[in-house]
Amino acid sequence: MDQPTTDRREPPRQPATAAAEALSAGERLRAHWRAELERWAVVSAHLPLGGDGRGAAVLALSRRAVRFLLRWYINPIVEQQNRFNAAAVSLDALDRARARELEREVAALRERVALFEARLRALEAPGGATTPPDAREEGRRQG
């Protein structure tokens, strides 16, 4: 009996680029597994039928008959697996988008922290003001 399988041909390897080399080891590993996830996302219920000669033709015909008789059982399982795999791929895409969003947020927060540290250094410097620069300007306007 045939087992649900996928196409097991290896995709052509792409040459390493400067961008790929700039990635950290963790990022390269994540990219590798993301590619594997996308590659194996679709499952087929049947192995290809092939071969040469009369015996292979008889065997292929008998396998087709068994597939026809069992498709009511196998196809819903394969469809369910394909739906799950598609959901996993889309969740991975959402996860990557959320990670990029968090990276932007962290960068913005780092900028704010640097600004506050610069203000603090200006306040703590010898001969520095005892009030923040913004408060001094407001005092001049009022005074």
C-alpha positions as CSV (number, residue, x, y, z in Angstrom):
1,M,0.0,0.0,0.0
2,D,1.3,3.5,-0.8
3,Q,2.3,5.9,2.0
4,P,1.5,9.6,1.9
5,T,4.7,11.2,0.7
6,T,6.2,14.4,-0.6
7,D,8.5,15.2,-3.4
8,R,12.0,14.4,-2.0
9,R,14.0,16.1,-4.7
10,E,16.6,18.5,-3.3
11,P,16.2,22.2,-4.4
12,P,19.3,23.7,-6.0
13,R,21.6,25.3,-3.5
14,Q,21.9,29.1,-3.8
15,P,25.4,30.7,-3.6
16,A,26.2,32.5,-0.4
17,T,25.7,36.2,-0.6
18,A,27.1,39.0,1.5
19,A,23.7,39.5,3.1
20,A,23.5,35.8,4.1
21,E,27.0,35.9,5.5
22,A,26.1,39.0,7.6
23,L,23.4,37.0,9.4
24,S,24.1,35.5,12.8
25,A,24.3,31.7,13.2
26,G,20.9,31.7,14.8
27,E,19.4,33.8,11.9
28,R,20.9,31.4,9.4
29,L,19.6,28.4,11.2
30,R,16.1,30.0,11.4
31,A,16.2,30.8,7.7
32,H,17.2,27.2,6.9
33,W,14.3,25.7,8.9
34,R,11.9,28.3,7.5
35,A,12.9,27.2,4.0
36,E,12.4,23.5,5.0
37,L,9.0,24.3,6.5
38,E,7.9,25.9,3.2
39,R,9.4,23.1,1.1
40,W,7.7,20.3,3.0
41,A,4.4,22.2,3.6
42,V,2.4,20.4,0.9
43,V,1.9,16.6,1.2
44,S,0.8,14.3,-1.6
45,A,-1.2,11.2,-0.9
46,H,0.6,9.0,-3.5
47,L,4.0,8.1,-4.7
48,P,4.5,8.5,-8.5
49,L,3.7,5.3,-10.4
50,G,6.4,4.5,-12.9
51,G,8.6,1.8,-14.3
52,D,9.3,-0.1,-17.5
53,G,8.0,-3.3,-18.8
54,R,4.8,-5.3,-18.6
55,G,5.2,-6.2,-14.9
56,A,5.5,-2.5,-14.0
57,A,2.4,-1.7,-16.0
58,V,0.4,-4.4,-14.1
59,L,1.8,-3.2,-10.8
60,A,0.9,0.4,-11.6
61,L,-2.6,-0.6,-12.6
62,S,-3.2,-2.5,-9.4
63,R,-1.8,0.4,-7.3
64,R,-4.2,2.8,-9.1
65,A,-7.1,0.5,-8.2
66,V,-6.0,0.4,-4.6
67,R,-5.7,4.2,-4.5
68,F,-9.1,4.6,-6.0
69,L,-10.6,2.3,-3.4
70,L,-8.8,4.0,-0.5
71,R,-9.0,7.7,-1.5
72,W,-12.1,8.2,0.7
73,Y,-9.9,7.3,3.6
74,I,-6.5,8.8,2.7
75,N,-7.5,12.1,1.0
76,P,-9.2,13.7,4.1
77,I,-6.1,12.9,6.2
78,V,-3.8,14.4,3.6
79,E,-6.0,17.5,3.2
80,Q,-6.0,17.9,7.0
81,Q,-2.2,17.7,7.1
82,N,-1.9,20.2,4.3
83,R,-4.2,22.7,6.2
84,F,-2.1,22.3,9.3
85,N,1.1,22.8,7.3
86,A,-0.3,25.9,5.7
87,A,-1.3,27.2,9.1
88,A,2.2,26.6,10.4
89,V,3.8,28.4,7.5
90,S,1.4,31.4,8.0
91,L,2.1,31.5,11.8
92,D,5.8,31.5,11.0
93,A,5.2,34.5,8.7
94,L,3.3,36.2,11.5
95,D,6.0,35.4,14.0
96,R,8.7,37.0,11.7
97,A,6.5,40.1,11.2
98,R,6.1,40.4,15.0
99,A,9.8,40.0,15.5
100,R,10.6,42.8,13.0
101,E,8.0,45.0,14.8
102,L,9.6,44.3,18.2
103,E,13.1,45.0,16.7
104,R,11.9,48.4,15.5
105,E,10.3,49.1,19.0
106,V,13.6,48.1,20.7
107,A,15.5,50.5,18.4
108,A,13.2,53.3,19.2
109,L,13.5,52.6,23.0
110,R,17.3,52.5,22.7
111,E,17.2,55.9,21.1
112,R,15.0,57.3,23.9
113,V,17.3,55.8,26.5
114,A,20.4,57.4,24.8
115,L,18.6,60.7,24.8
116,F,17.8,60.5,28.5
117,E,21.3,59.4,29.3
118,A,22.7,62.4,27.5
119,R,20.3,64.7,29.4
120,L,21.4,63.1,32.7
121,R,25.1,63.5,31.8
122,A,24.5,67.2,31.0
123,L,22.7,67.6,34.4
124,E,25.4,65.8,36.3
125,A,28.4,67.5,34.6
126,P,30.4,70.0,36.8
127,G,28.8,73.4,36.4
128,G,25.8,71.7,34.9
129,A,22.3,73.0,35.5
130,T,20.4,71.8,38.4
131,T,17.2,71.7,36.4
132,P,16.6,70.1,33.0
133,P,17.2,72.4,30.0
134,D,13.5,72.4,29.1
135,A,12.5,73.6,32.6
136,R,15.2,76.4,32.5
137,E,13.7,77.7,29.3
138,E,10.2,77.7,30.7
139,G,11.5,79.6,33.7
140,R,13.1,82.3,31.5
141,R,9.8,82.7,29.6
142,Q,7.8,83.1,32.8
143,G,10.4,85.4,34.5
